[in-house]
Amino acid sequence: MSVTLDIRLKRANKVYHEGESVAGIIVLSCKEAMQHHGISLSMEGLVNLQLSSKSVGVFEAFYNSVKPISLISCNIEVAKAGKIPGGKTEIPFEFPLNAKGNKALYETYHGVFINIQYTLRCDLKRSLLAKDLSRSCEFIVHCQPQKVNLGATPVNFTITPDTLQNIRERSLLPRFFIRGHLDNTTCVVSRPLTGEVVVESSDVAIKSVELQLIRVETCGCAEGYARDATEIQNIQIAEGDVCRGLPIPIYMVFPRLFTCPTLETTNFKVEFEVNVVIVLHDDHLITENFPLKLCRV
Amino acid sequence: RNVRSRWRNYDAELKSARLEATSLEFSDSHPLKPISVTDTKARRGTRKGSTSSSSSSSSLAAPDPLSCMLDGTDPLSMFAAETPSTLHVPFDARKKEDEPVGADFEPWSMKRGEILARFTTTEKLSINPGSSAVSEKVRTRLEELDDLEEGSQRELLNLSQQEYAHRIEELNQSLKEAWASDQKVKALKIVIQCSKLLSDTSVIQFYPSKFVLITDILDTFGQLVYDRIWSMCTDPRPLPDSFTVDDVNDTAKETCLNWFFKIASIRELLPRLYVEASILKCSRFLNKSGIQETLPRLTAMIRGIGDPLVAVYTRAYLCRVGMEVAPSLKDSLKRNFFDLLGTFRQISGESVRSQLLTQRVEMPEYLTLYSPAINWILQCSAYRAPEVWTETQRVKNALLLNSVMRAFRPEFVATRAMDFIGMIKDCDEAGFPKHLLFGSLGRCLACADPPESERLTILNEAWKVITKVRSPRDYVNCAEIWVEFTCRNFTKREVNTVLADIIKHMTPDRAFEDAYAQLQSVIRKILAHFHDFSVLFSMERFLPFLDMFQKDGVRVEVCRSIMDVFIKHQLEPTRDPVILNAVMHICKTMHDSVNALTLEDEKRSLSVLIIGFMRVSFGRDFEQQLSFCVEARATFCNLEPVLVHLIHTVNQLAMETRRVMRGNHSRKTAAFVRACAAYSFITIPSLSSIFSRLHLYLLSGQVALGNQCLSQADAFLKAAVSILPEVPRSISVEGKLRSSESFLLDFINNFLATLLVVPDHPEYGVLYLVRGVLNMVQDYTWEDNSDAKVRVYVCAIPLLAAMSQETYLYTIPKMDSNETLYGGDPKFLSEINKMCETLIGQILDHLKSLGREESTRRQGTLAFSLFCVLLAHGDLRNNKLSQLAVNLWNLSHKHGYCETRISVRTLEYMKHQAKQADMSHLSDTVQRLALQSRT
């Protein structure tokens, strides 16, 4: 006696905003009629925080993760104990997406130390002999459009041996002159990061030019706070010894789920940065860092 | 027994037997009328313009109706080609303007094979997966997958080119399999791995081919993704071809978006570019302007590729995709070209130089690697966009200039030929020799004409450079191209000069030996334009040019092609001594190539070509014609069909003389026709085919008779009789061994019919030749169990009957036959009767022996045929003969093999005959003939 349980959201992209209602159907399919002890559906939004082993001790990090913050939580009974007829049964449902109390619904974000996740979970209880069935499904929450001033303020940069910090022997460096600009450091999550980089001159051949997208996660806790920067992705925009003086486009799509509008709350912070990395043929690594402000419009 | 033939009144019989004549109306549509098709072939994109469609095959005085019909397009495909152009002309024209890509755009598929064949290597290749640096999460997932598909990512070293191609094909297959089994991530991974291979430029000579192989995989992938998303939208009905974003459902859009996000996160530049380009078509599902925005972005991203070769091929791929998905977006196509111009200086950069040094590749070879890609980019960007031209005028680089000439339409290049010559002169020659540039220019001019006034200057300028090319190989490659231009636009004088120059360059050190293909092509081009052979052979250097073909096979082939054209275009018989000498020389060359090892087919086709030449005519100068035949016989003695043709020609000549003299030969013409007879008489024995000899003896004998050359006729016929015993029992017909009996019987019957008009020789006995034939038949070793001999006897009886008439059925004008010679002499008649008796005796003996052998069917047939002969020719008033006839009838019906229908009709005929005067006796005979009813 096999039965399958599935949750299907009405929206193909599973994206919802605060105030909207999450609608869909529960699909039950079984070959013959089946007895059950009730079907329930719950919606939950959680922020999971974890302290990195760098900030606190390894074991501490393991045990002492911060308590999750619940953003939304509700539960409804879909069906009372009874019988489902054989074949496919579809049960429609609808939840209003409203935050608990005075809290706000943060945007879905999958990070290393911070996770903001929204799930629907359906449980089907059965008699003692048969196992209970459960199915969960993540849906995505986008925060409300923000009013941000997106004025086109390009950020120019120039990289020469002299502009570099954090080097031991400046005289050993080969000579190079690289300039460029980012079209804007206040970026819309759904639009790519753009700009240009020009290798005007370089004594040593260029091996690669890359864009490194960095997340900076900060968790506050009793002992203070932990701040960690990790790489989300690394996109190569130039390979090999590129033509001198020719503008090479900077273009990077922000990956979904792994990025969200820059977020700052009392307990935690999620921020983003981008590094323009130039690798020379002698494996010199030149990095220029730009903090980004992400937003959704 | 007393056999007598009945008396015949041929005129009366003919009148009574003649059908009533009705006048026929000739309609236009006679099935055998020559088909004349006028050329209305649709103009296709014949850019190479080499095949001139000479298909107006009205078979007027065509040398060979069959080959003429096959020449050019056959009527069916011509009809097919005709339909669209005639029926849909307005529609087509409209469509052409609308469609961004027309038939004149040479598609990628045409280039593919060319590139694969051209760029090969014998060096070892390797497939190096490199370090995949996708984001960590993806990487672990990929590693898990690795375990599933062991081996697909292993580094492969030391592959030969075939193994490499094979391996790539395997990847293509596993891509399809992965897709079919719903392993989309694995499929994507394979595609990424493959495109990564394109950043590897070790074994650089193979790079263009590698590009072709790998982009095939990308094409497959793009199509798979597109089809998948398209199939998600089939509910409720499939998407129309011209669908818009609004027709696409959310799930499909989401899937599509997912692909683009996935690809946007590919770490390395090259795979990201290639894979995104490969699924660019899918942008249609997401938004209207997707392609429009993505193409320029991808174009700009290519600037990030450092290696110029890798970059140029990426551009080529992007142009290919661009032409496919959005051919009207000219800007990014052009952008690609301009960026290419902008980065071209990289080729002379340090990194390229060191790369070439380690791979030990020379600069010119390296540059040729670029040409397929540049050609393609230019072809795309210049397609219906002549404004690109202004930009290209700044080009000072030879390689680029070469591509420019190949990319623009030949008409475009032709009208600016002088500009191009200027640019070629100016440009920097490093690594790319100028003669190649002139070669490309020549190729354009071969299919499109420059302005009339510039032509001579162009030729002079070009030839000035070409003639200075040192290496014979480079020289001839280039010269060969320019011959077409010269032939198209100039007269024999200029062509002659060009030929002289080629001879001058190719003769030292026998350089021509390595250039037969090009030299042959020169000849072909000249022949395609010069059909007037008096002009052709009056070029002084034409025959010396032919002398350069010293290898036998090639030489004969060239001669053949000349003769082909000669036969096709020299329709009027000529007597121009220049042509005759030259063609004779060419034919002799072909003839002299025949040796013991030559195949039959080869001999046959050579013979056909030489016979084509024999259609010369000296008008009324018959003697010269004969002496031409004498010369030809001496020259072509090894080709039997030619000799046969010559004998026919001479026989025809004799008959033509007779016609001109209206049958009254003067002393001079009589001597001439005897000379003709002598020619035939001494030529025939040299033929090996016995039947050719027999037929020609007979024919020549007939011609001699017609020309009142009695002794010559006698000689021919006697010769024919004398070689009869040599006829073998079986002969080879079309490669199969067959019994010669039927051929022999046919010949003898034909021969006997001629003998009616041959007067007896005064010195030999009566019916000397008839006896001769019959004796030969008697002595000939016929096949066992064959009635052939007796059938000849049966056939001889009608001849003897015809000979005994007072006036013969046919005679030769101005020649006395036996009827006049003997004037119905009783001795002559009794001689004939005696012969008939002997023959009938022989036949009856044979019939008896057949009875013994139980071959009753043969006996019946034979008896019936003799009965018919007696009925038709015998005088049945004679009781004995009529009794014999009745017996034969009975014998033929004895065993029931006779066909009743024929028997019935025979009886009806006899009854009908009996009604006529003098024939009433037949009714008695009929009474005695019983019809045998079959049980």
Interface residues (C-beta under 8 A of the other chain):
Chain A: R11 A12 N13 A205 I206 V209 E231 I232 Q233 N234 I235 Q236 I237 A238 E239 G240 D241 V242 C243 L246 P247 I248 P249 Y251 M252 V253 P255 R256
Chain B: A133 S135 S199 N249 D250 T251 K253 E254 L257 F260 F261 A264 S265 R267 E268 L269 L270 R272 R297 A300 M301 R303 G304 I305 G306 D307 V310 G342 T343 R345 Q346 G349 E350 S351
